[in-house]
Each structure stands twice: as C-alpha cells, then as structure tokens.
C-alpha cells in the first residue's frame, strides 16, 4: 500500500472528513514519527510495533558498477520491530 492508497482508504471509511483533512492527518502522523526518530527517540504503537534507530559502523564498501573500494560513513538507520499482535496476525 502506498500513501495515496492509505489516504483513499481513510476517505472511504471517514466520509465526514474531506480528503485534504485526511491528507493533513496522514502527513502529521508520518512527520511526527520521522521527527521523533531524528531526535534519537522511539515511537511505540501498541499492537502494531515500535520504530527506533540503530547505529551502523563505518565500513569499506564496493561500487558495484566500477568495482572501486569506497569508504562508507557511520550512520543511523530506521528500524521497525513488529508487536505481538502484528506477528500473530501475520502467522494465522
């Protein structure tokens, strides 16, 4: 499902809200999660899962096109851990 499909689905289920309001809600939701992760925080949605970040160490990589060795800097990457209810729904 992509973002526009999510907005369309919410529009179907909440006919009292116009599409612009729903788009604003979805944008706020995703922006808030991204902002919290950028602050090195964690976002937990009970029954769904938890978003956090993980540290990746610096390493040497290889350019797949040329084969040249390149330095890859250390970085933080987003991580999602599904909750119990989510895992149970997936493994029915």
SENU-46560 format. One line per field, with one value per residue (C-alpha): x, y, z. Coordinates in Angstrom, 1 decimal. Layout:
// SENU-46560
x [X | ...]
y [Y | ...]
z [Z | ...]
***
This chain:
// SENU-46560
x [0.0 | 1.3 | 0.5 | -2.2 | -3.9 | -3.9 | -5.5 | -8.1 | -8.9 | -9.3 | -11.6 | -13.8 | -14.1 | -14.4 | -16.8 | -17.3 | -13.7 | -12.6 | -9.5 | -7.4 | -8.1 | -7.2 | -4.0 | -3.0 | -3.6 | -1.5 | 1.3 | 1.3 | 1.4 | 4.4 | 6.2 | 5.9 | 7.4 | 10.2 | 10.9 | 11.0 | 13.4 | 15.6 | 15.8 | 17.1 | 13.8 | 11.4 | 7.8 | 5.7 | 2.2 | 0.7 | -0.4 | 1.4 | 5.1 | 7.9 | 10.0 | 13.6 | 17.0 | 20.1 | 23.7 | 25.7 | 29.5 | 31.8 | 33.0 | 34.6 | 32.2 | 32.5 | 31.0 | 29.0 | 29.4 | 33.1 | 34.3 | 36.2 | 36.5 | 34.8 | 34.5 | 31.0 | 30.5 | 28.9 | 25.1 | 21.8 | 19.2 | 15.5 | 14.4 | 10.9 | 10.1 | 6.6 | 4.4 | 2.9 | -0.5 | 1.1 | 3.2 | 0.1 | -2.0 | 0.8 | 1.2 | -2.5]
y [0.0 | 3.4 | 6.7 | 7.8 | 4.4 | 4.9 | 8.3 | 6.9 | 4.1 | 6.5 | 8.7 | 5.7 | 5.0 | 8.6 | 10.3 | 13.2 | 14.4 | 15.8 | 14.4 | 17.5 | 16.9 | 13.3 | 14.1 | 16.6 | 13.9 | 11.3 | 13.8 | 14.9 | 11.2 | 10.4 | 13.7 | 13.2 | 9.7 | 10.9 | 13.9 | 11.7 | 9.2 | 12.1 | 13.1 | 9.6 | 8.7 | 5.8 | 5.5 | 2.6 | 1.9 | -0.8 | -3.8 | -2.7 | -2.3 | 0.1 | 2.4 | 3.2 | 3.7 | 1.6 | 2.6 | 1.3 | 1.4 | 2.9 | 0.3 | -0.2 | -0.9 | -1.5 | 0.4 | -2.3 | -0.5 | 0.1 | -2.3 | 0.5 | 0.4 | 3.2 | 4.4 | 4.2 | 6.5 | 5.5 | 6.3 | 5.8 | 3.8 | 3.3 | 0.0 | -1.4 | -4.2 | -5.6 | -6.1 | -9.3 | -8.7 | -7.9 | -11.1 | -13.1 | -11.6 | -12.4 | -16.0 | -17.1]
z [0.0 | -0.9 | 0.8 | -1.7 | -1.2 | 2.5 | 2.1 | -0.2 | 2.2 | 5.1 | 2.9 | 2.3 | 6.0 | 7.2 | 4.8 | 7.3 | 6.6 | 3.3 | 1.6 | 2.4 | 6.2 | 5.9 | 3.9 | 6.7 | 9.4 | 7.5 | 6.9 | 10.5 | 11.6 | 9.4 | 10.1 | 13.8 | 13.7 | 11.5 | 13.8 | 16.9 | 15.2 | 14.1 | 17.8 | 18.5 | 20.1 | 19.8 | 18.7 | 20.0 | 18.6 | 20.9 | 18.9 | 15.8 | 16.6 | 17.5 | 15.4 | 16.5 | 15.1 | 15.0 | 14.6 | 11.7 | 11.9 | 9.3 | 6.8 | 3.4 | 0.5 | -3.2 | -6.0 | -7.9 | -11.2 | -11.2 | -8.5 | -6.8 | -3.0 | -1.2 | 2.4 | 3.8 | 6.8 | 10.1 | 10.2 | 11.9 | 10.1 | 10.9 | 12.5 | 12.9 | 15.4 | 15.0 | 18.1 | 19.4 | 17.8 | 14.4 | 14.4 | 15.4 | 12.5 | 10.1 | 11.2 | 11.3]
***
